[in-house]
């Protein structure tokens, strides 16, 4: 339903003008295509999903190569049950192990194995090349900086639970 929003032409999405809807749709399409493309590259080359690589990277960067399952779920923005299934799958591949937390017997720690570190090192080569090919090489240096800053601001606002700068501009 077309109308006017603050002097701008409304889009089919309530509360958004045409330029805002296009910007959002372009961002969403690009993000989903980039995720799918990188995921496919990693699965084809290493039998690891993008989320697997993120999880292994979190473990590799953590003290002692281990982290609590709940902390991994939070960092990956995933449900604990999903992370549990992911860890179980990676455990069957010999890339991670699970054990009781020495600090809290009720807590479960996931830890990266030496094989997991080797797999991560190889996958990060593909990951880095994919970021360069499908993201960085398509933008100028100033566009990369602007994209990084804009995404940082969006992420920081979402983490803080802060409302967006402008709401209800109908």
Secondary structure, 3 states (H helix, E strand, C coil): CCCEECCEEECCCCCCEHHHHHHHHHHHHHHHHHHHHHHHHHHHHHCCCHHHHHHHHHHHHCHHHEEEHHHHHHHHCCCHHHHHHHHHHHHHCCCEEEEECCCCCCCEEEEECHHHHHHHHHHHHHHHHHHHHHCHHHCCHHHHHHHHHHHHHHHHHHHHCCCCCCCCCC
